[in-house]
Structure formats: structure tokens, C-alpha cells
Amino acid sequence: LELPQTEIIYVLPASILCILLGGFLFSVVQGIDFSQLSSSPSKRISNLSSAQELGILNLTQYLVVFEGISFFLLIALIGAAYIARSRE
């Protein structure tokens, strides 16, 4: 696969950034102690507002789902920017 010089200028930094962000996400997930998550988190956080409850649930019990959705949204934004740029 032979890439022009201008393509390499964009591919190499993007690849490095993806590897760094993937490593960071992996280290965050590995640092979570899943054994301390209770089976019913609503009992732990019943005195908080609904926005606080949602934030705590997203970053504890539903972290993998939350990160997966954010990854797909990022891909959609990059795709939309690529499509918009190619039409010009």
C-alpha cells in the first residue's frame, strides 16, 4: 500500500492519537474496581438529584456502554465532517 506524502502527514499523527486514546481508555477501565459496584445502585444514590444519579450510573455501572456510545458518536462526527469536506 503506497500512500502519497500528504496522506502520511495526516495518517501518522491520527494513528498515534488513536493508540494513545485507546491506551488511556483501557487504563481507565482497568482501574475500576467492579467488585465494589452494588447490585442495586439506586439504594446508594437515592438522595441525589436525577442528573447526579445519571452521571454516577453512567460512570460506574454503565461505563462500557457509555464509552461505546461515545465512540460511535465520535465516528459519526468524523464521518459527517469527511462527507461535508469532500463535497466542496
C-alpha positions in Angstrom: 0.0 0.0 0.0 1.7 3.2 -1.2 0.4 6.4 0.2 1.3 9.9 -1.1 3.4 12.1 1.2 0.5 14.3 2.1 -1.6 11.3 3.2 1.3 10.1 5.5 1.3 13.6 7.2 -2.3 13.0 8.3 -2.3 9.2 8.9 0.7 9.0 11.2 -0.5 11.6 13.8 -4.0 10.2 13.7 -2.7 6.7 14.3 -0.6 7.8 17.2 -3.5 9.7 18.7 -5.8 6.7 18.4 -3.3 4.5 20.1 -2.8 6.9 23.0 -6.5 7.4 23.5 -7.2 3.7 23.3 -4.4 3.1 25.9 -5.9 5.8 28.2 -9.4 4.3 27.9 -8.0 0.8 28.6 -6.2 2.1 31.7 -9.3 3.8 33.0 -11.4 0.7 32.6 -8.7 -1.5 34.2 -8.5 0.9 37.2 -12.2 0.4 38.1 -12.9 -2.0 40.9 -16.0 -3.7 39.6 -16.4 -5.8 42.7 -17.4 -2.8 44.7 -20.4 -1.9 42.5 -23.5 -3.0 44.3 -26.3 -4.8 42.5 -28.8 -2.0 43.2 -27.1 1.3 42.8 -30.4 3.2 43.3 -30.2 2.4 47.0 -26.8 4.1 47.3 -27.7 7.3 45.5 -31.4 7.7 46.3 -30.8 11.2 48.0 -29.2 12.7 44.9 -30.8 14.6 42.0 -31.7 12.7 38.9 -28.8 14.4 36.9 -26.3 13.3 39.6 -27.8 9.8 39.6 -27.5 9.6 35.8 -23.9 10.7 35.9 -22.9 8.3 38.6 -24.6 5.4 36.9 -23.0 6.3 33.5 -19.5 6.3 35.0 -19.9 3.3 37.2 -22.4 0.6 36.2 -22.8 1.6 32.6 -19.3 2.7 31.8 -18.6 0.3 29.0 -21.9 1.1 27.3 -21.4 4.9 27.8 -17.9 4.7 26.3 -19.2 2.6 23.4 -21.9 5.1 22.5 -19.5 8.0 22.8 -17.1 6.2 20.4 -19.8 5.6 17.8 -20.8 9.3 18.1 -17.2 10.3 17.5 -17.0 8.1 14.4 -20.3 9.6 13.2 -19.0 13.2 13.7 -15.7 12.3 11.8 -17.7 10.8 9.0 -20.0 13.8 8.7 -17.0 16.1 8.6 -15.4 14.0 5.9 -18.6 13.9 3.8 -19.0 17.7 4.2 -15.4 18.3 3.3 -15.4 16.1 0.2 -18.4 17.9 -1.4 -16.6 21.2 -1.5 
